[in-house]
Amino acid sequence: MKSSKGGAWERDVAKFLTNWLTGQKKEYYFWRSPGSGSVATITQSNTQICGDIIAIKEEGNLLCDRVSIECKNGYPKTLVENHLKYNKSDQLREFWIQANKQGTDSGKQPFLIYKKKGHKVPWVCVTDKFKNIFNDALIDRRFIHLKYNSLPEMYMFAMDEFFQDIKPQMIKERLCIKSK
């Protein structure tokens, strides 16, 4: 069962994405998935329902038809350094596995939007494929690059900066939609 803290984070992400897409704070275009992703697990034939965030207005499909969004908040023991230690309890790796599975199963690019407990900066984690498609827009941004065996490489960007550079029209023009 999701904590209320996770639900609050998903609502914050949905509101942030609405503002990114429309420039407005209200009349939401995104919201939490029914069951926050669990519905996708039991309805695998419906690839439109995946991840933690869905479009609730047609305009939001511009993003949600192309990207599966997994949200994580808290997890104070999650450390990027665990990647270097080949730690068995690498939570960030587990989050990345989940995001990639949902993306792969739905034919969409995986996004992991993560905010560590006690930190102010949330991260957007994308695949090397996504980064390469949008490299011209992200070229001047700092990032953390993690490489896991048998998983797509992960690039972590500060969420505010990432969405300043990646515009809705760019998503529409550069990312293909899997045929339904």
PLY file of the C-alpha trace (Angstrom):
ply
format ascii 1.0
element vertex 180
property float x
property float y
property float z
element edge 179
property int vertex1
property int vertex2
end_header
0.00 0.00 0.00
1.29 3.45 -0.89
1.91 5.89 1.91
0.06 9.18 2.02
3.47 10.82 1.57
3.87 8.99 -1.77
0.37 10.03 -2.80
1.11 13.65 -1.91
4.32 13.50 -3.99
2.43 12.07 -6.97
-0.11 14.90 -6.70
2.74 17.43 -6.56
4.30 15.90 -9.68
0.91 15.95 -11.47
0.47 19.64 -10.61
4.04 20.41 -11.70
3.47 18.67 -15.06
0.18 20.54 -15.55
2.03 23.81 -15.06
4.81 22.66 -17.43
2.30 21.73 -20.14
-0.16 24.62 -19.81
1.50 27.36 -17.76
-1.44 27.28 -15.36
-1.71 26.02 -11.81
-5.31 24.77 -11.86
-7.53 22.72 -14.07
-5.27 19.75 -13.89
-4.23 17.82 -16.98
-2.43 15.05 -15.08
-3.23 13.13 -11.91
-2.32 10.01 -9.99
-3.02 6.69 -11.66
-5.89 4.70 -10.20
-4.12 2.57 -7.61
-0.84 4.38 -8.44
0.36 1.91 -11.03
-1.11 -1.23 -9.49
-3.96 -1.13 -12.03
-1.39 -1.52 -14.80
-0.13 -4.69 -13.15
-3.55 -6.33 -13.24
-4.58 -4.94 -16.64
-1.48 -5.63 -18.71
-3.49 -5.56 -21.93
-4.17 -1.85 -21.37
-0.79 -0.25 -22.00
-2.25 3.24 -21.66
-2.50 2.85 -17.90
1.04 2.63 -16.60
3.18 4.31 -13.99
2.03 6.66 -11.28
0.83 9.63 -13.39
-1.84 9.62 -16.11
-3.38 12.24 -18.36
-6.89 13.24 -17.29
-7.38 15.68 -20.16
-6.70 15.03 -23.83
-3.83 17.54 -23.93
-1.96 15.56 -21.28
-1.73 12.61 -23.65
1.04 14.50 -25.41
3.29 13.29 -22.57
1.53 10.20 -21.22
1.18 8.54 -24.64
4.97 8.63 -24.92
6.30 8.37 -21.36
5.61 6.14 -18.36
6.16 8.12 -15.15
7.18 6.42 -11.94
7.32 8.63 -8.80
9.33 7.93 -5.66
9.60 10.13 -2.59
11.43 9.66 0.69
13.66 6.62 1.08
16.38 8.28 3.19
18.76 5.32 2.79
18.81 5.66 -1.00
22.28 6.79 -1.97
23.74 7.30 -5.43
27.03 6.02 -3.96
25.47 2.57 -3.49
25.82 2.20 -7.25
29.60 2.25 -6.89
29.58 -0.35 -4.12
27.50 -2.92 -6.02
25.29 -2.92 -2.95
22.53 -5.51 -2.84
20.24 -2.90 -1.32
20.54 -0.31 -4.07
17.05 1.23 -3.92
17.74 3.59 -6.80
18.51 0.57 -8.99
15.25 -1.08 -7.86
13.32 2.09 -8.74
15.03 2.14 -12.15
14.14 -1.51 -12.77
10.48 -0.76 -11.97
10.39 2.35 -14.18
11.99 0.50 -17.09
9.70 -2.50 -16.79
6.64 -0.25 -16.91
8.09 1.67 -19.84
9.01 -1.49 -21.74
5.66 -3.18 -21.06
3.78 -0.12 -22.33
6.11 0.73 -25.24
6.94 4.10 -23.69
10.04 5.89 -22.48
10.48 5.42 -18.72
10.73 8.45 -16.44
11.66 8.07 -12.79
10.87 11.22 -10.81
12.59 10.89 -7.47
12.91 13.13 -4.42
15.07 11.98 -1.55
13.89 12.67 1.97
15.49 15.84 3.31
16.57 17.08 -0.13
14.95 20.00 -1.92
15.87 19.04 -5.48
13.80 16.32 -7.15
15.40 14.40 -10.00
14.11 13.23 -13.36
15.84 10.04 -14.44
15.76 9.15 -18.14
17.36 6.56 -20.39
20.38 7.12 -22.57
18.03 6.84 -25.57
15.93 9.75 -24.28
19.02 11.81 -23.47
20.40 11.23 -26.97
17.13 12.31 -28.62
17.10 15.53 -26.58
20.84 16.07 -26.23
20.76 19.47 -27.98
18.30 20.78 -25.36
20.11 19.22 -22.40
23.71 19.82 -23.49
24.43 22.56 -20.94
22.76 20.83 -17.99
24.62 19.00 -15.27
23.60 15.41 -14.72
24.53 12.22 -12.95
25.10 9.22 -15.21
24.64 5.71 -13.80
25.28 2.53 -15.72
23.78 -0.74 -14.54
24.41 -4.11 -16.13
21.47 -5.26 -18.26
19.52 -1.99 -17.79
19.38 1.13 -19.91
21.84 3.74 -18.70
20.27 6.30 -16.37
20.75 10.06 -16.59
19.57 12.09 -13.60
18.68 15.76 -14.10
17.35 18.33 -11.64
13.59 18.31 -12.36
13.10 22.08 -12.67
16.01 22.49 -15.07
15.02 19.44 -17.10
11.50 20.72 -17.73
12.78 24.23 -18.49
14.71 22.73 -21.39
12.35 19.99 -22.55
9.26 21.68 -23.96
5.94 19.94 -24.68
6.28 20.55 -28.43
9.68 18.82 -28.41
8.15 15.73 -26.77
5.43 15.71 -29.42
7.86 16.07 -32.31
10.68 13.77 -31.17
9.09 10.84 -29.34
7.07 8.29 -31.26
3.83 6.86 -29.97
3.52 3.10 -29.92
0.67 2.10 -32.23
-2.40 1.12 -30.23
0 1
1 2
2 3
3 4
4 5
5 6
6 7
7 8
8 9
9 10
10 11
11 12
12 13
13 14
14 15
15 16
16 17
17 18
18 19
19 20
20 21
21 22
22 23
23 24
24 25
25 26
26 27
27 28
28 29
29 30
30 31
31 32
32 33
33 34
34 35
35 36
36 37
37 38
38 39
39 40
40 41
41 42
42 43
43 44
44 45
45 46
46 47
47 48
48 49
49 50
50 51
51 52
52 53
53 54
54 55
55 56
56 57
57 58
58 59
59 60
60 61
61 62
62 63
63 64
64 65
65 66
66 67
67 68
68 69
69 70
70 71
71 72
72 73
73 74
74 75
75 76
76 77
77 78
78 79
79 80
80 81
81 82
82 83
83 84
84 85
85 86
86 87
87 88
88 89
89 90
90 91
91 92
92 93
93 94
94 95
95 96
96 97
97 98
98 99
99 100
100 101
101 102
102 103
103 104
104 105
105 106
106 107
107 108
108 109
109 110
110 111
111 112
112 113
113 114
114 115
115 116
116 117
117 118
118 119
119 120
120 121
121 122
122 123
123 124
124 125
125 126
126 127
127 128
128 129
129 130
130 131
131 132
132 133
133 134
134 135
135 136
136 137
137 138
138 139
139 140
140 141
141 142
142 143
143 144
144 145
145 146
146 147
147 148
148 149
149 150
150 151
151 152
152 153
153 154
154 155
155 156
156 157
157 158
158 159
159 160
160 161
161 162
162 163
163 164
164 165
165 166
166 167
167 168
168 169
169 170
170 171
171 172
172 173
173 174
174 175
175 176
176 177
177 178
178 179
